[in-house]
Amino acid sequence: MLDVRRLRLLRELARRGTIAAVAEALAFSPSAVSQQLTVLEREAGLPLLERTGRRVRLTPAGETLVRHADAVLERLERAGADLAEARGGLAGALRVGAFPTAARAIVPAALTALARCHPGLEPMVSETDPAAVAHALRAGDLDVALIHAYDLVPAPREPGLDTEPLYREAMYLAAPAGRAPGPPPPGGPGRGPEGSRGRTTEESPGRTTDQAAVLLAHAEDPWITATPGTLCHAMTVRACQAAGFTPRVRHRVDEFATVLALVAAGQGVAVVPQLGVTAPPDPAVRLTRLPMERRTEVAFRSGSAAHPAVAAFAAALRESVPPELAGSRAAR
């Protein structure tokens, strides 16, 4: 009989690539992981792993078993959801992952609504970069999380996870207001994210900003990006490369409020999402609306969508989307 806990280790190995990474993620020693996988091979009666240097690679039999492990673990999540519903009443811990702008703009209102409807539930929020969410969910460190993807950086489908769309938001090129801007997009000046005039250029209805021209006008400027390895960093670099240049990065900062403060200080230009813009916008920052968007989704382990706690939190999130994003909520 195959052991489910060992199947989970095999699946994590398929995703992470090394026994050391699996051990670190699941709080095991590397030798313990190796021993458990050896036992799993005996249970299977076939070699599941082959070593290539410091890494291990799954054999065809191992890859087949991982696909079955995904199905088995999803069924267990569904079973847990059914049992939780049968018990009635939501109580206990709910581990939530959220990236900073969502943690500030969406999560507090959702937690307030959740506490009002389900006082016995204890949500525990951890700031988590979307790039780390898949591993954290599969390892059981999180139960539900907010993730995002950009038009130029689509998020790959992660095995063992499901998602639901939550909302979309606009993207802006932020530049110092005191310097000459690049060529204005069709439509001329318009209202910014908070309705201010004179600070933001936004396309008129039915027209599209020439994103390449807007970005290319700042090809010689210093740029402010997020730290390498994040989706936000990849988004800025790819947008600039699509416009025909590679940005000269001066500062690497993840918090958008700090990014905008650096822009206001004349330290460079940056691409920021709508929820990253301060309210009201800093008059020292000129914002130009870009046609690309950032899409936010709720992520959870496959099979757990019906879990009462996960479903309740997802519903609270949908109710907490700010009014300025209501028109861009992703269709369900």
Buried (B, 14 or more C-beta within 10 A) or exposed (E): EEEEEBBBBBBBBBBBBBBBBBBBBBEBEBEBBBEBBEEBBEBBEEEBBEEEEEEBBBBEBBEBBBEEBBEBBBEBBBEBBEEBEEEEEBBEEBBBBBBBBBBBBBBEBBBEBBBEEBEEBBBEBEEBBBBBBBBBBBBEBBBBBBBBBBBBBEBEEBBBBBBBBBBBBBBBBBBBBEEEBBEBBEBEBBEBBBEBEEBBBBBEEEEEBBBBEBBBBBBEBBBBBBEEEBBBBBBBBBBBEEBEBEBEBBBBBBEBBEBBBBBBEEBBBBBBBBBBBBEEBBEBBBBBBBBBBBBBBBBBBBBBBBBBBBBBBBBBBBEBBEEBBEEBBBEE
